[in-house]
Amino acid sequence: MSVKLRCPSYRYPGGKKTLAPLLVKNMPRQGRKWVDCFGGRGNILFRAIHEGLEYDQWIINDLYRAPFYRAIKEHGDKFRCTEKTPAEFYRLKELAAQGDCHALLMEPWLTWSGSTYEAGGSSTQGGMRTPEAYEANMRQACRYLREKKVKITQLDWLTCLAAEGLGAEDFVMFDPPYAGTTAVVAYTCDSVSPLEIVNYLKTAPHSWLLTEHKEPLYVLALGEPVLEQAVQLRMANFHDTDGQGSRIECVWTNKNVAKGNTVTLPAIHSDVPENRKDSYYQELPLDSLLKEIRDSVAAMDAARGVIDREMRARLLPALIALREKTKRKKPGFYDHLIAMGITPGRFKMWFHRAQAGIEIEAIIEEAQPEEQEPELRRDHREEATGVDSRIHCGDAVTLMDKMPAGSVPLIVTSPPYNLRNSTGNGMKYANSGMWESAKLTDGYDLHDDAMPHADYVKWQRECLTSMMRVLREDGAIFYNHKWRVQDGLLQDRSDIVKGFPVRQIIIWQRGGLNFNDGYFLPSYEVIYLIAKPDFKLAPGAHSIGDVWRIPPETDNPHPAPFPVDLALRCIQSTTAELVLDPFMGSGTTAIAAEQCGRGWIGIELSEKYCKMATERIKPDGAACAGWQAPKEFIEAQELL
């Protein structure tokens, strides 16, 4: 007798675990793309898959929880619960801040209502689930994500939908932060504009379903909900919710809007001309620029409805222009803002949404007014061309030498380690299957990984020299390598990186095996952060520690892969819009770049590995679909 598997689900404030079956019944049963642009813990996605909905492609997007989905997809089948103790909670809380996969997977089980470690621990971790039940839940969720090849993105909701090119055969689930939400610690309604959602839904080209309270704005714009359902709150701090033990969940779909619903929103006025270009602000004198900023601030304070347009069409370009005009001058950028009573924190609150968040963070930093700020690098994706991210088959140095100097903002790579030229026991037991890199016994496809040490050092220095030439002045290289013991002495690769601007050494704690009783178990590799003078981390990345606990890649046919999570950590720590990997291997860097919406260029000597990488990249889809490389990379692509 077959046993029907339970649908995987996770506790989460507003996570729709209870309501999900009812929501799925109101969705189209089949189509081209199924998208959840506010994924939460994924409960609606898992229920839709569990109920047998048939779609060609599945996409789940969430600015905050995307790393959780990736951890399930990569490691859910191997997950094991650890102990429930205060010490373990605080240990995992620290590791989660560093992106540790196990810590992310434990979060729903250990925290208040399954939200975040910041919300604190609970005496009822995981609800009524036993560790065995939670592990089974994780394995089932992993199976669904892999079988359906679910694409995971971490984008602003509008950017996510624009990238997918949606049409009549597609469906989008909208479960945004509810208007007036204050008890949910994972997000707030301030990060999403309900008005923006309404304006989008009224002209959406695809089927959709929206859940919210019965807010007047939604009723006015979309009509009466098609469904109203009382749902019991499952908050761990129930007695602190002002007696709100249940709430009325409402559901709207495009069906009832299409049936002659002619209700329109009140007219919203903005003084910003529709055809005004950013260049307008570059030509304004200083006094006029200050007036534009003052007027924009006054308009946003007076009318919340025009904030989105004011931010994107006037305030942001005006701030950029002001920064350029006041660079190295007195009074400076901050002096003018403070004189108008405008603080950096005020801007950060307005620009909390990721649509312009990176740009505003780059402009508005917590610094003294007299400090000179570096010039803002604009998003070159606005100056798009027709060049797509792709892999180029050939020698790394030869191809990099054909690229324009200063054309790449970021390089993430892991070259061959030359491990088969070894004096120790490193490869001795490889054929026994005990060694984690047994596939490397015969070297790589077109490289034996056994060069004389002096030749290997010379080759790697040539590679780094080529990388430094193509790197922009604000760029950096994340160069992954492995220290080892040779002839009884530590080989720390200093002979390779000597003379290059190594800013920091990051420890990748990955675990391992040791068959030599002459030294302790080597459990880490290193990542050299080799940076040009103007390189800066992305806002907030400076709080990430320099010890990264990320499990090694296990399900990969390449003889020496590194995990997607490692490449993701490197890329997401920067604002680079394009990343180069001159040793692409099985395509890990490209997959990570796709997942966080960055462009990429890959170089790989082996045609076999190029094909392998292409096949691995395809299932993840193009998270940056439609992304086009900057003009400065056209020449590089043509030469390659």
C-alpha positions as CSV (number, residue, x, y, z in Angstrom):
1,M,0.0,0.0,0.0
2,S,1.5,3.4,-1.0
3,V,1.7,6.1,1.6
4,K,0.9,9.6,0.7
5,L,3.8,11.9,1.7
6,R,3.0,14.9,3.8
7,C,3.4,18.3,2.2
8,P,6.5,20.0,3.6
9,S,5.9,23.2,5.5
10,Y,7.6,25.6,7.9
11,R,6.4,27.8,10.7
12,Y,6.7,31.5,9.8
13,P,4.8,34.6,10.7
14,G,2.2,35.1,7.9
15,G,3.7,32.0,6.2
16,K,0.3,30.6,5.0
17,K,0.9,27.1,6.2
18,T,-2.8,26.8,7.2
19,L,-4.2,28.8,4.2
20,A,-2.0,27.3,1.5
21,P,-4.4,24.4,0.5
22,L,-7.2,26.8,0.0
23,L,-5.0,29.2,-2.0
24,V,-3.9,26.4,-4.3
25,K,-7.5,25.5,-5.1
26,N,-8.0,29.0,-6.6
27,M,-4.9,28.8,-8.8
28,P,-4.8,27.7,-12.5
29,R,-3.9,24.0,-12.6
30,Q,-1.3,24.3,-15.3
31,G,0.7,26.9,-17.3
32,R,4.1,28.0,-18.3
33,K,5.6,29.8,-15.3
34,W,4.5,29.7,-11.6
35,V,6.1,32.5,-9.6
36,D,5.9,33.4,-5.9
37,C,7.5,36.9,-5.6
38,F,7.2,37.0,-1.8
39,G,8.2,33.4,-1.0
40,G,8.4,33.5,2.9
41,R,9.3,30.0,4.0
42,G,8.0,28.5,0.7
43,N,4.8,27.0,2.1
44,I,2.6,28.0,-0.9
45,L,5.2,26.7,-3.4
46,F,5.5,23.4,-1.6
47,R,1.7,23.0,-1.4
48,A,1.3,23.8,-5.1
49,I,3.8,21.2,-6.1
50,H,2.3,18.7,-3.6
51,E,-1.2,19.2,-5.1
52,G,0.1,18.3,-8.5
53,L,-0.1,21.7,-10.3
54,E,1.7,21.4,-13.7
55,Y,3.9,24.2,-14.8
56,D,6.9,24.2,-17.1
57,Q,9.0,26.4,-14.7
58,W,8.8,27.2,-11.0
59,I,10.3,30.4,-9.5
60,I,10.4,31.4,-5.9
61,N,11.8,34.9,-4.9
62,D,12.4,36.5,-1.6
63,L,14.8,39.2,-0.6
64,Y,15.4,37.7,2.9
65,R,14.7,33.9,2.7
66,A,16.3,33.0,-0.7
67,P,19.5,31.6,1.2
68,F,17.1,29.3,3.1
69,Y,15.7,27.8,-0.1
70,R,19.2,27.4,-1.5
71,A,20.3,25.6,1.6
72,I,17.3,23.2,1.4
73,K,18.0,22.5,-2.3
74,E,21.7,21.9,-1.8
75,H,21.8,20.2,1.6
76,G,18.3,19.3,2.7
77,D,18.7,15.6,1.8
78,K,21.6,15.4,4.2
79,F,20.2,17.6,7.0
80,R,20.3,16.4,10.6
81,C,18.9,18.2,13.6
82,T,21.3,19.3,16.4
83,E,20.5,19.7,20.0
84,K,18.0,22.2,21.5
85,T,20.1,24.1,24.0
86,P,20.7,27.8,24.6
87,A,24.3,27.3,23.7
88,E,23.4,25.7,20.4
89,F,20.9,28.5,19.6
90,Y,23.5,31.2,20.1
91,R,26.1,29.3,18.2
92,L,23.8,28.8,15.2
93,K,22.7,32.5,15.4
94,E,26.2,33.6,14.9
95,L,26.8,31.1,12.1
96,A,23.6,32.1,10.3
97,A,24.9,35.7,10.1
98,Q,27.8,34.2,8.1
99,G,25.5,32.2,5.8
100,D,26.1,28.8,7.3
101,C,23.7,26.3,5.7
102,H,23.0,24.2,8.7
103,A,22.2,27.2,10.8
104,L,19.8,28.5,8.2
105,L,18.0,25.2,8.0
106,M,17.7,25.0,11.8
107,E,16.2,28.5,12.0
108,P,12.5,27.6,11.6
109,W,12.8,24.9,14.2
110,L,14.6,26.9,16.9
111,T,13.0,30.4,16.7
112,W,9.8,32.2,17.7
113,S,7.2,31.2,15.2
114,G,9.9,30.1,12.8
115,S,10.9,33.6,12.0
116,T,14.6,34.6,12.6
117,Y,17.3,34.1,15.2
118,E,16.9,37.8,16.0
119,A,13.4,37.0,17.3
120,G,14.9,34.8,20.0
121,G,14.5,31.1,20.8
122,S,11.3,29.2,21.8
123,S,10.5,26.5,24.3
124,T,8.4,24.9,21.6
125,Q,11.0,24.8,18.8
126,G,9.5,23.4,15.6
127,G,6.0,23.2,17.0
128,M,5.1,19.6,17.9
129,R,7.6,18.1,15.5
130,T,10.3,15.7,16.6
131,P,13.8,16.0,15.2
132,E,13.0,13.0,13.0
133,A,9.8,14.6,11.6
134,Y,11.6,17.9,10.9
135,E,14.4,16.0,9.1
136,A,11.8,14.2,7.0
137,N,10.1,17.5,6.2
138,M,13.4,18.9,5.0
139,R,14.2,15.9,2.8
140,Q,10.8,16.2,1.2
141,A,11.2,19.9,0.6
142,C,14.6,19.2,-1.0
143,R,13.1,16.6,-3.3
144,Y,10.4,19.0,-4.5
145,L,13.0,21.8,-5.2
146,R,15.2,19.5,-7.1
147,E,12.6,17.5,-9.0
148,K,10.9,20.7,-10.2
149,K,14.2,22.4,-10.8
150,V,12.9,25.4,-8.9
151,K,14.6,28.7,-9.7
152,I,15.6,30.7,-6.7
153,T,16.0,34.5,-6.9
154,Q,16.7,37.2,-4.3
155,L,15.4,40.3,-6.1
156,D,13.1,43.1,-5.5
157,W,9.6,41.8,-6.5
158,L,9.3,44.2,-9.5
159,T,12.7,43.3,-10.8
160,C,11.9,39.6,-10.4
161,L,8.7,39.9,-12.4
162,A,10.3,42.1,-15.1
163,A,13.1,39.5,-15.6
164,E,10.7,36.6,-16.2
165,G,8.9,38.1,-19.3
166,L,5.5,37.0,-18.0
167,G,2.4,36.5,-20.2
168,A,-1.1,35.0,-20.3
169,E,0.1,31.4,-19.6
170,D,1.9,32.4,-16.4
171,F,0.7,32.7,-12.8
172,V,2.1,34.9,-9.9
173,M,1.4,34.5,-6.2
174,F,1.4,37.7,-4.2
175,D,1.7,37.4,-0.4
176,P,3.4,40.7,0.5
177,P,3.9,42.1,4.0
178,Y,0.4,43.2,5.1
179,A,-0.4,46.9,5.5
180,G,0.0,47.9,9.1
181,T,2.1,44.8,10.0
182,T,4.2,45.4,13.1
183,A,4.5,42.0,14.8
184,V,6.3,40.2,12.0
185,V,10.0,40.5,12.7
186,A,11.2,39.1,9.3
187,Y,9.9,42.0,7.3
188,T,7.7,45.2,7.6
189,C,5.1,46.7,5.3
190,D,7.4,49.8,5.0
191,S,9.6,47.8,2.6
192,V,6.8,47.3,0.0
193,S,4.3,49.9,-1.3
194,P,0.7,48.5,-1.4
195,L,-0.1,51.3,-3.9
196,E,2.7,50.0,-6.2
197,I,1.3,46.4,-6.0
198,V,-2.2,47.6,-6.8
199,N,-1.1,49.6,-9.8
200,Y,0.9,46.6,-11.1
201,L,-2.0,44.1,-10.6
202,K,-4.6,46.2,-12.4
203,T,-2.6,45.9,-15.7
204,A,-0.7,42.6,-15.1
205,P,-0.5,40.5,-18.2
206,H,-0.7,37.2,-16.3
207,S,-3.0,35.4,-13.9
208,W,-2.4,36.3,-10.2
209,L,-3.6,35.7,-6.7
210,L,-3.2,38.2,-3.8
211,T,-3.7,37.7,-0.1
212,E,-4.2,40.6,2.4
213,H,-6.5,41.9,5.0
214,K,-9.6,43.6,3.8
215,E,-7.8,46.9,3.4
216,P,-9.8,49.8,1.8
217,L,-7.1,50.4,-0.8
218,Y,-7.4,46.9,-2.2
219,V,-11.2,46.9,-2.1
220,L,-11.3,50.2,-3.9
221,A,-8.9,49.1,-6.6
222,L,-9.6,45.4,-7.0
223,G,-13.2,45.1,-5.8
224,E,-14.5,42.7,-3.1
225,P,-12.3,39.7,-2.4
226,V,-13.3,36.3,-3.9
227,L,-12.6,34.6,-0.6
228,E,-12.6,35.6,3.1
229,Q,-11.3,33.1,5.6
230,A,-10.8,33.3,9.4
231,V,-7.4,31.9,10.2
232,Q,-6.0,31.3,13.7
233,L,-2.7,33.0,14.4
234,R,0.1,30.7,15.3
235,M,2.4,33.2,17.0
236,A,4.7,31.8,19.7
237,N,4.1,35.0,21.7
238,F,0.3,34.8,21.4
239,H,-0.4,36.7,24.6
240,D,1.5,39.7,23.2
241,T,-0.7,40.1,20.2
242,D,-3.4,42.3,21.8
243,G,-5.9,39.6,21.9
244,Q,-5.8,39.1,18.1
245,G,-6.1,35.3,18.2
246,S,-7.4,35.1,14.7
247,R,-7.6,37.3,11.6
248,I,-9.6,37.4,8.4
249,E,-7.5,36.5,5.4
250,C,-8.8,37.8,2.1
251,V,-8.0,36.6,-1.4
252,W,-8.3,38.5,-4.7
253,T,-7.6,37.1,-8.2
254,N,-7.4,38.6,-11.6
255,K,-10.7,36.9,-12.4
256,N,-12.9,39.2,-10.3
257,V,-10.9,42.3,-11.5
258,A,-11.5,41.3,-15.1
259,K,-15.3,41.0,-14.6
260,G,-16.1,44.7,-15.2
261,N,-14.5,46.0,-12.1
262,T,-14.1,49.7,-13.1
263,V,-13.2,51.1,-9.6
264,T,-10.2,53.4,-10.0
265,L,-7.7,54.8,-7.5
266,P,-7.8,58.4,-6.6
267,A,-5.6,60.5,-8.9
268,I,-2.1,60.8,-7.7
269,H,-0.1,63.9,-8.8
270,S,3.6,64.4,-9.1
271,D,5.3,67.5,-10.3
272,V,8.1,65.5,-12.0
273,P,7.6,65.6,-15.8
274,E,7.3,62.1,-17.4
275,N,10.0,62.8,-19.9
276,R,12.6,64.3,-17.6
277,K,16.0,62.6,-17.9
278,D,18.7,62.2,-15.3
279,S,20.9,64.5,-17.3
280,Y,18.6,67.4,-16.4
281,Y,20.0,67.4,-12.9
282,Q,23.6,67.3,-14.1
283,E,23.0,70.7,-15.8
284,L,21.4,72.5,-12.9
285,P,23.3,75.0,-10.8
286,L,23.9,74.3,-7.2
287,D,21.0,76.4,-5.8
288,S,18.5,74.8,-8.2
289,L,19.8,71.3,-7.2
290,L,19.2,72.1,-3.6
291,K,15.7,73.4,-4.3
292,E,14.9,70.2,-6.2
293,I,16.0,68.1,-3.2
294,R,14.1,70.3,-0.8
295,D,10.9,70.2,-2.9
296,S,11.2,66.4,-3.3
297,V,11.6,65.9,0.4
298,A,8.6,68.1,1.1
299,A,6.5,66.3,-1.5
300,M,7.3,62.8,0.0
301,D,6.5,64.0,3.5
302,A,3.1,65.4,2.3
303,A,1.9,62.5,0.1
304,R,3.0,58.9,0.7
305,G,1.4,58.0,-2.7
306,V,4.1,59.8,-4.7
307,I,7.1,58.5,-2.8
308,D,8.1,55.8,-5.4
309,R,8.2,58.2,-8.3
310,E,9.8,61.0,-6.3
311,M,12.6,58.6,-5.1
312,R,13.4,57.2,-8.6
313,A,12.7,60.1,-10.9
314,R,13.9,63.1,-8.9
315,L,15.6,62.5,-5.5
316,L,18.0,59.8,-6.5
317,P,19.4,61.4,-9.7
318,A,19.5,64.8,-7.9
319,L,21.5,63.3,-5.0
320,I,23.9,61.7,-7.5
321,A,24.4,65.1,-9.3
322,L,24.8,66.9,-6.0
323,R,27.5,64.4,-4.9
324,E,29.4,65.0,-8.2
325,K,29.1,68.8,-7.9
326,T,30.3,69.0,-4.3
327,K,33.2,66.4,-4.6
328,R,36.3,67.8,-2.8
329,K,34.5,71.1,-2.2
330,K,33.4,73.1,0.9
331,P,30.6,73.0,1.8
332,G,30.4,69.4,0.9
333,F,27.7,66.8,0.1
334,Y,26.8,66.2,3.8
335,D,27.0,69.9,4.7
336,H,24.3,70.8,2.2
337,L,22.0,68.0,3.4
338,I,22.4,68.7,7.1
339,A,21.8,72.4,6.5
340,M,18.4,71.4,5.1
341,G,17.7,69.1,8.1
342,I,18.1,65.9,6.1
343,T,19.9,63.0,7.8
344,P,21.4,59.9,6.1
345,G,19.1,57.7,8.2
346,R,16.1,59.4,6.7
347,F,17.2,58.5,3.2
348,K,17.9,54.9,4.1
349,M,14.4,54.5,5.5
350,W,12.9,55.8,2.3
351,F,15.1,53.6,0.0
352,H,14.6,50.4,2.1
353,R,13.3,48.6,-1.0
354,A,16.1,47.0,-3.0
355,Q,15.0,48.6,-6.2
356,A,17.4,51.5,-5.5
357,G,18.8,50.3,-2.2
358,I,22.3,49.6,-3.3
359,E,22.7,53.0,-5.0
360,I,21.4,55.0,-2.1
361,E,23.6,53.0,0.3
362,A,26.6,53.9,-1.9
363,I,25.7,57.6,-1.7
364,I,24.4,58.0,1.9
365,E,27.0,56.5,4.3
366,E,27.3,57.1,8.1
367,A,30.3,59.4,7.9
368,Q,31.4,62.8,9.1
369,P,30.4,65.6,6.8
370,E,34.0,66.6,6.1
371,E,35.0,63.2,4.9
372,Q,35.2,62.8,1.2
373,E,33.1,60.0,-0.2
374,P,34.2,57.9,-3.2
375,E,32.5,58.6,-6.5
376,L,29.4,56.6,-7.1
377,R,29.5,53.9,-9.7
378,R,26.2,53.9,-11.6
379,D,24.4,50.7,-12.5
380,H,25.8,49.9,-16.0
381,R,22.9,47.6,-16.8
382,E,21.1,50.8,-17.8
383,E,23.6,51.2,-20.6
384,A,22.8,47.7,-21.9
385,T,24.1,46.0,-25.1
386,G,23.3,42.7,-26.7
387,V,26.0,40.6,-25.1
388,D,25.0,37.6,-23.0
389,S,26.8,35.9,-20.2
390,R,28.6,32.9,-21.6
391,I,31.5,30.4,-21.2
392,H,34.6,30.7,-23.5
393,C,36.6,27.6,-24.2
394,G,40.3,28.3,-24.2
395,D,43.4,29.1,-22.1
396,A,42.8,31.5,-19.2
397,V,45.9,33.7,-19.7
398,T,45.6,33.8,-23.5
399,L,41.9,34.9,-23.4
400,M,42.3,37.3,-20.5
401,D,45.2,39.0,-22.4
402,K,42.7,39.8,-25.2
403,M,40.3,41.6,-22.9
404,P,40.5,45.4,-22.4
405,A,42.4,46.5,-19.3
406,G,40.3,47.6,-16.4
407,S,37.1,46.0,-17.8
408,V,36.0,43.6,-15.0
409,P,34.8,44.6,-11.5
410,L,35.1,41.2,-9.9
411,I,36.9,37.9,-10.3
412,V,36.0,34.8,-8.3
413,T,38.0,31.7,-9.1
414,S,39.6,28.5,-7.8
415,P,42.5,27.2,-9.9
416,P,43.9,23.7,-9.9
417,Y,45.9,23.2,-6.7
418,N,48.7,21.0,-8.2
419,L,47.8,18.4,-5.6
420,R,49.2,15.4,-7.6
421,N,52.7,16.9,-7.1
422,S,52.7,15.8,-3.5
423,T,55.3,14.5,-1.1
424,G,52.8,13.3,1.5
425,N,49.9,10.9,1.8
426,G,47.4,13.3,0.2
427,M,46.7,11.1,-2.9
428,K,47.9,7.8,-1.4
429,Y,44.5,6.5,-0.5
430,A,42.5,8.2,-3.2
431,N,41.6,4.9,-5.0
432,S,40.2,3.5,-1.8
433,G,37.3,6.0,-2.0
434,M,38.1,7.3,1.5
435,W,39.5,10.5,0.1
436,E,36.8,13.1,-0.7
437,S,38.6,14.0,-4.0
438,A,39.1,10.6,-5.3
439,K,38.0,11.7,-8.8
440,L,41.2,13.9,-8.9
441,T,43.5,10.9,-8.9
442,D,44.0,11.2,-12.6
443,G,44.0,15.0,-12.7
444,Y,41.7,17.1,-14.7
445,D,40.4,16.5,-18.2
446,L,43.3,18.5,-20.0
447,H,45.5,19.1,-17.0
448,D,47.3,16.5,-14.9
449,D,47.6,18.7,-11.8
450,A,51.2,17.5,-11.3
451,M,53.4,20.4,-12.6
452,P,56.9,20.9,-11.1
453,H,56.4,23.3,-8.2
454,A,58.4,26.1,-9.7
455,D,56.5,25.9,-13.0
456,Y,53.2,25.8,-11.2
457,V,54.1,29.0,-9.2
458,K,55.2,30.7,-12.4
459,W,51.9,29.8,-14.2
460,Q,49.7,31.0,-11.3
461,R,51.6,34.3,-11.0
462,E,51.0,34.8,-14.8
463,C,47.3,34.1,-14.2
464,L,47.1,36.6,-11.4
465,T,49.0,39.2,-13.4
466,S,46.5,38.8,-16.2
467,M,43.6,39.1,-13.7
468,M,45.0,42.3,-12.2
469,R,45.3,43.8,-15.7
470,V,41.6,43.3,-16.6
471,L,40.5,44.3,-13.1
472,R,38.9,47.7,-12.5
473,E,40.4,50.1,-10.0
474,D,37.5,49.4,-7.7
475,G,37.6,45.7,-8.3
476,A,38.8,42.6,-6.4
477,I,39.8,39.0,-6.9
478,F,38.6,36.2,-4.6
479,Y,41.3,33.6,-5.2
480,N,40.6,30.3,-3.5
481,H,43.5,28.0,-2.8
482,K,44.7,25.3,-0.4
483,W,47.6,25.3,2.0
484,R,49.3,22.0,2.6
485,V,52.4,20.3,4.2
486,Q,55.2,19.3,1.8
487,D,58.4,17.6,3.0
488,G,57.3,18.3,6.6
489,L,56.9,22.1,6.1
490,L,53.9,24.3,5.5
491,Q,53.4,25.4,1.9
492,D,51.2,28.5,2.4
493,R,51.2,29.7,-1.3
494,S,53.0,32.9,-0.3
495,D,55.3,32.3,-3.3
496,I,52.3,32.7,-5.6
497,V,50.7,35.8,-4.1
498,K,53.8,37.6,-3.1
499,G,53.8,41.2,-4.5
500,F,50.1,41.2,-5.2
501,P,47.8,43.4,-3.1
502,V,46.4,40.8,-0.7
503,R,44.1,42.7,1.6
504,Q,42.8,39.8,3.6
505,I,42.9,36.0,4.0
506,I,39.4,34.4,4.4
507,I,39.2,31.0,6.0
508,W,36.9,28.6,4.3
509,Q,36.2,25.9,7.0
510,R,35.1,22.9,5.0
511,G,36.2,19.9,7.0
512,G,38.3,17.0,5.5
513,L,40.3,13.9,6.2
514,N,43.9,13.3,7.3
515,F,46.1,10.2,6.8
516,N,49.4,11.7,8.1
517,D,50.1,11.4,11.8
518,G,52.7,14.2,11.5
519,Y,50.2,17.1,11.8
520,F,46.6,17.9,12.8
521,L,43.6,17.5,10.5
522,P,43.6,20.3,7.9
523,S,39.9,21.4,7.9
524,Y,40.1,24.6,5.8
525,E,41.1,26.3,2.6
526,V,41.9,29.9,2.1
527,I,40.5,32.7,-0.1
528,Y,42.9,35.5,-0.8
529,L,41.1,38.8,-1.2
530,I,43.3,40.6,-3.7
531,A,42.0,44.1,-4.1
532,K,42.6,47.2,-6.1
533,P,42.9,50.5,-4.1
534,D,39.3,51.7,-4.6
535,F,37.6,48.4,-3.8
536,K,34.9,48.4,-1.1
537,L,32.5,45.7,0.1
538,A,28.8,46.0,-0.4
539,P,26.9,47.9,2.3
540,G,26.6,45.7,5.4
541,A,29.1,43.1,4.2
542,H,31.8,44.4,6.6
543,S,29.9,42.7,9.4
544,I,30.5,39.2,7.9
545,G,33.3,37.4,9.7
546,D,36.5,36.1,7.9
547,V,35.8,32.4,8.8
548,W,33.2,30.9,6.5
549,R,31.7,27.6,7.5
550,I,30.4,26.2,4.3
551,P,30.1,22.4,3.5
552,P,32.0,21.2,0.4
553,E,30.2,20.3,-2.8
554,T,29.3,16.6,-3.0
555,D,26.9,16.1,-5.9
556,N,29.1,17.3,-8.7
557,P,30.9,15.3,-11.4
558,H,33.8,17.7,-11.6
559,P,36.9,16.3,-9.8
560,A,37.5,19.4,-7.7
561,P,34.4,21.6,-7.4
562,F,33.7,24.3,-4.8
563,P,30.2,25.0,-3.5
564,V,27.7,27.4,-4.9
565,D,27.3,29.0,-1.5
566,L,31.0,29.9,-1.4
567,A,30.8,31.7,-4.7
568,L,27.5,33.4,-3.6
569,R,29.2,34.7,-0.5
570,C,32.0,36.3,-2.5
571,I,29.7,37.8,-5.1
572,Q,27.0,39.1,-2.7
573,S,29.7,40.7,-0.6
574,T,30.3,43.2,-3.5
575,T,28.2,45.5,-5.7
576,A,29.9,44.3,-8.9
577,E,27.5,43.9,-11.8
578,L,29.7,41.4,-13.6
579,V,32.0,38.6,-12.5
580,L,34.8,36.7,-14.3
581,D,36.0,33.2,-13.5
582,P,39.0,32.2,-15.6
583,F,38.9,28.6,-14.2
584,M,35.1,28.1,-14.7
585,G,35.2,24.3,-14.2
586,S,31.7,23.0,-13.7
587,G,30.1,26.5,-13.8
588,T,29.7,27.1,-10.0
589,T,30.6,30.8,-10.3
590,A,28.1,31.3,-13.1
591,I,25.3,29.6,-11.2
592,A,26.0,31.8,-8.2
593,A,26.0,34.9,-10.4
594,E,22.7,33.9,-12.0
595,Q,21.1,33.4,-8.6
596,C,22.0,36.9,-7.4
597,G,21.2,38.6,-10.7
598,R,24.8,39.5,-11.8
599,G,26.3,39.1,-15.3
600,W,29.3,36.7,-15.7
601,I,32.1,35.7,-18.1
602,G,33.6,32.2,-17.8
603,I,36.8,30.8,-19.2
604,E,37.5,27.1,-19.2
605,L,40.2,25.1,-21.1
606,S,38.3,21.8,-21.3
607,E,35.5,21.4,-23.8
608,K,34.2,18.6,-21.6
609,Y,33.9,20.9,-18.6
610,C,32.4,23.6,-20.7
611,K,29.6,21.3,-21.6
612,M,29.3,20.1,-18.0
613,A,29.0,23.7,-16.9
614,T,26.4,24.6,-19.5
615,E,24.2,21.7,-18.4
616,R,24.5,22.7,-14.7
617,I,23.7,26.3,-15.4
618,K,20.6,25.5,-17.4
619,P,18.4,24.0,-14.6
620,D,18.8,27.1,-12.5
621,G,17.5,29.2,-15.3
622,A,18.6,32.8,-15.9
623,A,17.9,34.7,-12.7
624,C,19.2,37.7,-14.6
625,A,17.3,36.9,-17.7
626,G,17.5,39.9,-20.1
627,W,20.7,41.2,-18.3
628,Q,23.1,42.6,-20.9
629,A,26.7,43.4,-20.4
630,P,28.0,47.0,-20.1
631,K,29.3,48.6,-23.3
632,E,32.9,48.4,-22.0
633,F,32.7,44.6,-22.3
634,I,31.6,44.4,-25.9
635,E,35.2,44.5,-27.1
636,A,36.2,41.7,-24.7
637,Q,33.3,39.5,-25.8
638,E,34.1,40.1,-29.5
639,L,37.8,39.3,-29.0
640,L,36.9,36.2,-27.1
